Amino acid sequence: GDILDDYLRTDGVWILTRNKQFYKTNTEKECAEKCEEERNFNCRAFLFTRKKLQCLTLAENAKTTVMFNSTDAVLYEKKIYLLQCKKGIGKDYRGTEAKTWKGIPCQKWAEKAPHKPNYTPEKHPSAGLDENYCRNPDNDEKGPWCYTTDPATRFDYCNIPECEGQCMQCNGEDYHGEVSRTKSGLECQRWDAQEPHMHGFTPKQFPEKDLKMNYCRNPDGELRPWCFTTSPTKRWEYCNIPRCTTHPPVSGLGSQCLSGKGEDYRGRTAITESGNTCQHWNTQFPHRHGWIPDRYPCKGLEENYCRNPDGEKRPWCYTTNSSVRWEYCAIPRCDGTEQGIAGMSNVPVQAPLSEECYRGKGQTYRGTTSTTASGKKCQAWSSMFPHRHEKTPDRFPNADLRDNYCRNPDGDSSPWCFTTDPSMRWDYCNLKRCDDYTQE
């Protein structure tokens, strides 16, 4: 692989560091080679200036010192020094944990008291024996350890978490690995950056999605992990992450009744609430769709059973009726109550008339219609599947982009939505103007 694959790149920043060496190089790769060869200190990062073609090897990285803007500079940090987890026995662990599993502070590797060490930075220069950080210089099978500051305990092991595997289960929604290049080799853009591509998937907006650094992730239920790229001409691309050979642990058999939105429902209901038979998930007739069972191995898309693979309000299915694309299913709730307004016969299914029509261009429409004029189901505004887009709730905070309800965030002629049909990006909604209702 490329030598730069081992580094995390950040454009336009500089870091302050006492320990550094200057070199003249023509490329970032040459500068990375200088960092690998550095013998004056442990090279944790390097700075490369494009105009002066100057290379600075650094003993520190952005975790340990101050960072500030510098338009011409590019910072490359060795990923190994940014990881706070171990792979295998942790021979390459270079994190900053500095206490034992019992909480006793570690002794500095270069010091002689309270214990005289066998392993020192002088004897083992490539073992990363910095400060008093936990390390594994002797390939101990129990993992990283350190000499302790307790005179009664010469050494003890450290509690370093295992890095998540570099393979993915299901569609990689829980992938926490460190792959940071796309399948065509492009470097990923950091999730907390808005250049070269502006987007709504920020760590602040999605704290539970582990959008760290520029690692490939799947925050929106895509086919597999992806990232925005650092190429201005390619907005995003999938990452090449292999499927794990072992299957994920089965959490129960799935629910036979409706709890929450019913995403874990695995019952055998195969009829919609209006009595239409469900279409088999592995067929494309009468309705073409993207929910193909082989592509989504953990969504339970068996036979033609009602399911909720996309975070809808409750389980649904495509129907065998060519004029009705999809409908919700009537699943009894686990707590024994009726399953919400649409399932209760004594409550009208239609929202108040004023909300089922729009005024003007419909920019103030706040109803709950989520079907297009052509009968297609609307895609949720916060979802990027099957259509990736920029009309997200955080970018249009005043447009009420809730769930998959028809809206008009951009001043179009009437309310619209992206559709769940991969072959039709968007369509106007099945709504009339309020004046039309009055005339009728």
C-alpha positions as CSV (number, residue, x, y, z in Angstrom):
1,G,0.0,0.0,0.0
2,D,0.8,3.7,-0.1
3,I,3.1,4.9,2.7
4,L,0.6,7.8,3.3
5,D,-2.2,5.2,4.1
6,D,-0.7,5.1,7.6
7,Y,-1.2,8.8,8.2
8,L,-4.3,10.9,8.9
9,R,-4.2,14.0,6.7
10,T,-5.5,17.5,7.7
11,D,-5.2,20.4,5.3
12,G,-4.5,24.0,6.4
13,V,-3.2,23.5,9.9
14,W,0.1,23.8,11.8
15,I,1.0,22.4,15.2
16,L,3.5,23.9,17.7
17,T,6.2,21.5,18.7
18,R,9.7,21.8,20.3
19,N,11.1,18.6,18.8
20,K,11.3,18.9,15.0
21,Q,13.7,18.5,12.1
22,F,13.6,20.4,8.8
23,Y,14.2,18.7,5.4
24,K,13.8,19.8,1.8
25,T,11.6,17.4,-0.1
26,N,9.5,17.5,-3.3
27,T,6.5,15.4,-2.2
28,E,4.5,14.4,0.8
29,K,5.6,10.8,0.2
30,E,9.3,11.8,0.5
31,C,8.4,13.6,3.7
32,A,6.7,10.5,5.1
33,E,9.9,8.5,4.3
34,K,11.9,11.1,6.4
35,C,9.4,10.6,9.2
36,E,9.9,6.8,9.1
37,E,13.7,7.2,9.0
38,E,13.8,9.9,11.8
39,R,16.3,8.9,14.6
40,N,16.4,12.1,16.7
41,F,13.0,11.3,18.2
42,N,9.9,9.2,17.6
43,C,8.3,10.8,14.6
44,R,4.5,11.0,15.3
45,A,3.6,13.4,12.5
46,F,5.0,15.6,9.8
47,L,4.1,19.0,8.2
48,F,4.5,19.6,4.5
49,T,4.4,23.1,3.0
50,R,3.3,23.1,-0.7
51,K,4.9,26.4,-1.7
52,K,8.3,26.1,0.0
53,L,8.4,22.3,-0.4
54,Q,9.5,22.1,3.2
55,C,9.2,19.0,5.3
56,L,9.1,19.1,9.1
57,T,9.2,15.8,11.0
58,L,7.5,16.2,14.5
59,A,7.7,14.4,17.8
60,E,4.2,15.5,18.7
61,N,0.7,15.3,17.1
62,A,-2.5,17.3,17.4
63,K,-3.5,15.2,20.5
64,T,-0.5,16.4,22.5
65,T,0.0,20.0,21.4
66,V,-1.6,23.2,20.1
67,M,-3.0,23.4,16.5
68,F,-3.7,26.5,14.5
69,N,-4.6,27.6,10.9
70,S,-1.9,27.8,8.2
71,T,-3.3,27.9,4.7
72,D,-0.2,26.5,2.9
73,A,0.5,23.6,5.3
74,V,-0.7,20.0,5.4
75,L,-0.4,18.0,8.6
76,Y,0.0,14.2,8.4
77,E,-0.4,12.3,11.7
78,K,0.6,8.7,12.2
79,K,-2.6,6.8,12.8
80,I,-0.9,4.4,15.2
81,Y,-0.4,7.3,17.7
82,L,-4.0,8.4,17.5
83,L,-5.5,4.9,18.3
84,Q,-6.6,4.3,21.9
85,C,-7.2,0.6,21.3
86,K,-5.1,-2.5,20.7
87,K,-5.0,-5.0,17.9
88,G,-4.2,-8.6,19.1
89,I,-1.6,-8.5,21.8
90,G,-1.0,-4.8,21.3
91,K,2.6,-4.9,20.1
92,D,1.9,-1.8,18.0
93,Y,-0.2,0.0,20.7
94,R,1.0,3.6,20.9
95,G,-1.9,5.1,22.9
96,T,-1.6,7.2,26.0
97,E,-3.0,4.9,28.7
98,A,-0.6,5.3,31.7
99,K,-2.1,3.3,34.5
100,T,-2.5,-0.4,35.3
101,W,-5.9,-2.2,35.3
102,K,-6.0,-1.7,39.1
103,G,-5.5,2.1,38.6
104,I,-1.9,2.3,39.7
105,P,0.1,5.0,37.8
106,C,2.9,3.6,35.5
107,Q,6.6,4.4,36.1
108,K,8.3,6.2,33.3
109,W,10.3,3.8,31.1
110,A,13.4,6.0,31.3
111,E,13.4,6.1,35.1
112,K,15.2,3.7,37.5
113,A,12.9,4.0,40.5
114,P,11.0,2.5,42.2
115,H,11.9,-0.4,39.8
116,K,15.1,-0.9,37.7
117,P,13.7,-1.7,34.3
118,N,14.9,-4.4,31.8
119,Y,13.1,-2.6,29.0
120,T,14.3,1.0,28.3
121,P,14.0,3.5,25.4
122,E,17.8,3.1,24.8
123,K,17.7,-0.7,24.6
124,H,14.5,-0.8,22.6
125,P,14.3,2.4,20.5
126,S,11.5,1.1,18.2
127,A,9.2,-0.2,21.0
128,G,7.6,3.3,21.6
129,L,8.7,3.5,25.2
130,D,7.6,7.1,25.7
131,E,6.8,8.7,29.0
132,N,5.0,6.2,31.2
133,Y,2.6,4.9,28.6
134,C,1.5,1.2,28.5
135,R,3.4,-0.8,25.9
136,N,4.3,-4.4,24.9
137,P,8.0,-4.4,24.1
138,D,8.4,-8.1,24.8
139,N,5.4,-9.5,22.9
140,D,3.6,-10.5,26.1
141,E,0.6,-12.6,25.2
142,K,-1.5,-10.7,27.9
143,G,-1.0,-7.4,26.1
144,P,0.4,-4.0,27.0
145,W,1.9,-3.5,30.5
146,C,4.1,-1.1,32.4
147,Y,6.4,-0.9,35.5
148,T,4.3,0.6,38.3
149,T,4.9,3.4,40.7
150,D,4.0,1.1,43.6
151,P,7.3,-0.3,45.1
152,A,5.4,-3.5,46.0
153,T,4.3,-4.2,42.4
154,R,7.1,-4.4,39.9
155,F,4.8,-4.5,36.8
156,D,1.2,-5.0,35.9
157,Y,-1.0,-5.2,32.8
158,C,-3.1,-2.3,31.4
159,N,-6.8,-2.3,30.5
160,I,-6.6,-1.4,26.8
161,P,-9.8,-2.1,24.8
162,E,-9.7,-4.2,21.6
163,C,-10.0,-2.3,18.4
164,E,-13.1,-3.3,16.5
165,G,-12.4,-5.7,13.7
166,Q,-11.7,-4.5,10.2
167,C,-14.7,-6.5,8.8
168,M,-18.4,-5.6,8.8
169,Q,-21.5,-7.4,10.0
170,C,-24.8,-6.9,8.2
171,N,-24.5,-3.6,6.3
172,G,-21.8,-2.2,8.5
173,E,-24.1,0.0,10.6
174,D,-22.0,-1.0,13.6
175,Y,-18.6,-0.9,11.8
176,H,-16.0,1.0,14.0
177,G,-12.8,0.2,12.1
178,E,-10.3,2.6,10.7
179,V,-10.4,2.2,7.0
180,S,-10.3,5.7,5.6
181,R,-10.1,5.3,1.8
182,T,-12.8,4.6,-0.6
183,K,-13.0,1.5,-2.9
184,S,-11.2,3.5,-5.7
185,G,-8.5,4.7,-3.3
186,L,-9.7,8.2,-2.6
187,E,-8.9,9.6,0.8
188,C,-12.0,10.2,3.0
189,Q,-13.0,13.7,4.2
190,R,-13.2,14.2,7.9
191,W,-16.8,14.0,9.2
192,D,-16.2,17.3,11.2
193,A,-15.1,19.1,8.1
194,Q,-17.3,20.8,5.5
195,E,-14.7,21.0,2.7
196,P,-14.5,20.1,-0.1
197,H,-18.1,18.8,0.5
198,M,-20.8,20.4,2.7
199,H,-23.0,17.8,4.4
200,G,-25.2,17.2,7.4
201,F,-23.5,14.1,8.8
202,T,-21.5,15.9,11.6
203,P,-20.4,14.1,14.8
204,K,-22.4,16.8,16.7
205,Q,-25.7,16.0,14.8
206,F,-25.2,12.2,15.0
207,P,-23.3,11.6,18.3
208,E,-24.4,7.9,18.4
209,K,-23.0,7.1,14.9
210,D,-19.2,7.1,15.9
211,L,-18.3,9.6,13.1
212,K,-14.6,9.7,14.1
213,M,-11.7,11.2,12.2
214,N,-12.3,10.3,8.5
215,Y,-13.1,6.7,9.0
216,C,-15.7,4.9,6.8
217,R,-19.1,4.6,8.5
218,N,-22.7,3.8,7.6
219,P,-24.8,6.3,9.5
220,D,-27.8,6.2,7.2
221,G,-28.5,2.6,6.5
222,E,-26.7,2.5,3.2
223,L,-25.6,-0.8,1.6
224,R,-22.2,-0.6,3.3
225,P,-19.9,1.9,4.9
226,W,-19.0,5.0,2.9
227,C,-17.5,8.4,3.3
228,F,-17.4,11.8,1.6
229,T,-14.1,12.1,-0.3
230,T,-11.3,14.7,-0.3
231,S,-11.7,14.9,-4.1
232,P,-13.8,18.0,-5.1
233,T,-15.1,16.0,-8.1
234,K,-16.4,13.0,-6.2
235,R,-18.8,13.8,-3.4
236,W,-18.9,10.3,-1.8
237,E,-18.1,6.7,-2.4
238,Y,-18.4,3.3,-0.8
239,C,-15.4,1.8,1.1
240,N,-14.1,-1.7,0.4
241,I,-14.7,-3.4,3.7
242,P,-15.0,-7.2,3.7
243,R,-17.9,-9.0,5.4
244,C,-17.0,-10.8,8.6
245,T,-16.9,-14.6,8.2
246,T,-18.6,-15.1,11.6
247,H,-22.2,-14.1,12.0
248,P,-23.4,-11.5,14.5
249,P,-24.8,-12.9,17.8
250,V,-28.5,-13.5,17.4
251,S,-30.4,-11.3,19.9
252,G,-33.4,-13.4,20.5
253,L,-35.6,-14.5,17.7
254,G,-37.0,-11.1,16.9
255,S,-40.3,-9.9,18.1
256,Q,-43.7,-11.4,17.1
257,C,-45.5,-8.3,18.1
258,L,-45.1,-4.5,17.7
259,S,-42.8,-2.6,20.1
260,G,-41.5,0.9,19.2
261,K,-41.4,1.2,15.4
262,G,-41.3,-2.5,14.9
263,E,-37.8,-2.6,13.4
264,D,-37.2,-6.0,15.2
265,Y,-40.6,-7.4,14.2
266,R,-40.1,-10.9,12.7
267,G,-43.6,-12.2,12.7
268,R,-45.4,-13.7,9.7
269,T,-48.1,-11.2,9.0
270,A,-48.2,-10.7,5.2
271,I,-51.3,-8.6,4.6
272,T,-51.7,-4.8,4.8
273,E,-54.1,-3.1,7.1
274,S,-56.5,-2.5,4.1
275,G,-56.4,-6.2,3.2
276,N,-53.8,-6.2,0.3
277,T,-51.5,-9.2,0.1
278,C,-47.8,-8.3,0.4
279,Q,-45.4,-8.6,-2.5
280,H,-42.4,-10.9,-1.9
281,W,-39.2,-8.9,-1.0
282,N,-37.1,-10.9,-3.5
283,T,-39.4,-10.0,-6.5
284,Q,-39.6,-6.8,-8.5
285,F,-43.2,-7.2,-9.6
286,P,-45.6,-5.4,-9.6
287,H,-43.4,-2.8,-7.8
288,R,-39.7,-2.3,-8.5
289,H,-37.7,-1.5,-5.3
290,G,-34.3,-1.5,-3.6
291,W,-35.0,-3.7,-0.5
292,I,-33.4,-6.8,-1.9
293,P,-32.9,-9.5,0.8
294,D,-29.3,-10.4,-0.3
295,R,-28.3,-6.8,0.1
296,Y,-29.7,-6.4,3.6
297,P,-29.0,-9.7,5.4
298,C,-30.0,-8.5,8.8
299,K,-33.3,-6.8,8.0
300,G,-35.4,-10.1,8.1
301,L,-36.7,-9.6,4.5
302,E,-38.1,-13.2,4.3
303,E,-41.0,-14.3,2.1
304,N,-43.5,-11.4,1.9
305,Y,-43.7,-10.8,5.6
306,C,-44.4,-7.2,6.9
307,R,-41.1,-5.6,8.0
308,N,-39.6,-2.2,8.9
309,P,-36.2,-2.0,7.3
310,D,-36.0,1.7,6.9
311,G,-37.1,3.2,10.2
312,E,-40.7,3.9,9.1
313,K,-43.4,4.5,11.7
314,R,-44.2,0.8,11.8
315,P,-43.9,-2.4,9.7
316,W,-45.1,-2.2,6.1
317,C,-44.7,-4.0,2.7
318,Y,-45.0,-3.5,-1.0
319,T,-48.4,-4.8,-2.2
320,T,-49.4,-7.2,-5.0
321,N,-52.0,-4.6,-6.0
322,S,-50.3,-2.7,-8.9
323,S,-52.2,0.5,-8.1
324,V,-51.1,0.5,-4.4
325,R,-47.3,0.6,-4.1
326,W,-47.0,0.0,-0.3
327,E,-49.0,0.1,2.8
328,Y,-48.6,-0.3,6.6
329,C,-49.5,-3.6,8.2
330,A,-51.8,-4.2,11.2
331,I,-49.5,-5.7,13.8
332,P,-50.8,-6.1,17.4
333,R,-48.7,-4.1,19.9
334,C,-46.7,-6.1,22.5
335,D,-48.3,-4.1,25.4
336,G,-51.8,-5.2,24.2
337,T,-53.0,-1.7,23.2
338,E,-54.2,-0.7,19.7
339,Q,-51.4,0.1,17.3
340,G,-51.8,3.9,16.9
341,I,-54.3,6.1,15.2
342,A,-54.3,4.5,11.8
343,G,-55.2,1.1,13.3
344,M,-58.1,2.4,15.4
345,S,-61.4,2.2,13.7
346,N,-63.1,4.9,15.8
347,V,-60.6,7.6,14.8
348,P,-60.7,9.0,11.2
349,V,-57.5,8.1,9.3
350,Q,-57.5,11.4,7.4
351,A,-55.9,14.4,9.2
352,P,-58.0,17.5,9.3
353,L,-58.9,18.8,5.8
354,S,-56.9,22.0,6.2
355,E,-53.7,19.9,6.6
356,E,-54.4,17.7,3.5
357,C,-54.3,20.6,1.1
358,Y,-51.7,23.4,0.7
359,R,-51.9,27.2,0.2
360,G,-49.8,29.1,-2.2
361,K,-46.7,27.0,-3.1
362,G,-47.2,24.8,0.0
363,Q,-44.1,26.1,1.9
364,T,-46.3,26.3,5.1
365,Y,-47.8,22.8,4.6
366,R,-47.3,20.8,7.7
367,G,-49.6,17.8,7.1
368,T,-48.6,14.1,7.2
369,T,-49.1,13.0,3.6
370,S,-46.1,10.9,2.5
371,T,-47.2,9.5,-0.9
372,T,-46.3,11.1,-4.3
373,A,-48.7,11.8,-7.1
374,S,-47.5,8.7,-8.8
375,G,-48.3,6.6,-5.7
376,K,-44.7,6.2,-4.5
377,K,-43.7,6.2,-0.9
378,C,-41.6,9.2,0.3
379,Q,-38.0,8.8,1.5
380,A,-37.3,10.2,5.0
381,W,-35.6,13.6,4.8
382,S,-32.9,12.5,7.2
383,S,-32.2,9.3,5.1
384,M,-29.7,9.1,2.3
385,F,-31.2,6.0,0.8
386,P,-32.0,5.3,-2.0
387,H,-31.2,8.9,-2.9
388,R,-28.4,11.0,-1.4
389,H,-29.3,14.6,-1.1
390,E,-28.7,17.9,0.7
391,K,-32.3,18.7,1.8
392,T,-31.6,17.6,5.4
393,P,-33.4,18.8,8.5
394,D,-30.3,20.5,9.9
395,R,-29.7,22.5,6.6
396,F,-33.4,23.6,6.5
397,P,-34.3,23.9,10.2
398,N,-37.5,26.0,9.5
399,A,-38.9,23.7,6.8
400,D,-40.2,21.0,9.3
401,L,-38.5,18.1,7.5
402,R,-39.9,15.5,9.8
403,D,-40.1,11.8,9.0
404,N,-41.0,11.4,5.3
405,Y,-43.8,14.0,5.1
406,C,-44.3,16.0,1.9
407,R,-42.7,19.4,2.2
408,N,-41.5,22.3,0.1
409,P,-38.2,23.5,1.6
410,D,-36.9,25.1,-1.6
411,G,-39.7,27.1,-3.0
412,D,-40.8,24.7,-5.7
413,S,-44.3,25.0,-7.2
414,S,-45.9,22.6,-4.6
415,P,-44.9,20.1,-1.8
416,W,-42.8,17.2,-2.9
417,C,-40.4,14.5,-1.6
418,F,-37.6,12.1,-2.6
419,T,-39.1,8.7,-3.3
420,T,-38.1,5.3,-2.1
421,D,-38.1,4.0,-5.7
422,P,-34.4,3.9,-6.8
423,S,-35.4,4.7,-10.4
424,M,-37.3,7.9,-9.4
425,R,-35.4,10.5,-7.5
426,W,-38.3,12.8,-6.5
427,D,-41.9,13.6,-7.3
428,Y,-44.6,16.1,-6.3
429,C,-47.0,14.9,-3.7
430,N,-50.5,13.6,-3.9
431,L,-52.0,16.9,-2.6
432,K,-54.4,19.5,-3.9
433,R,-54.4,23.3,-3.3
434,C,-56.9,24.4,-0.7
435,D,-58.7,26.6,-3.2
436,D,-59.4,23.5,-5.3
437,Y,-61.1,21.9,-2.3
438,T,-63.3,24.9,-1.8
439,Q,-64.4,24.9,-5.5
440,E,-65.3,21.2,-5.2
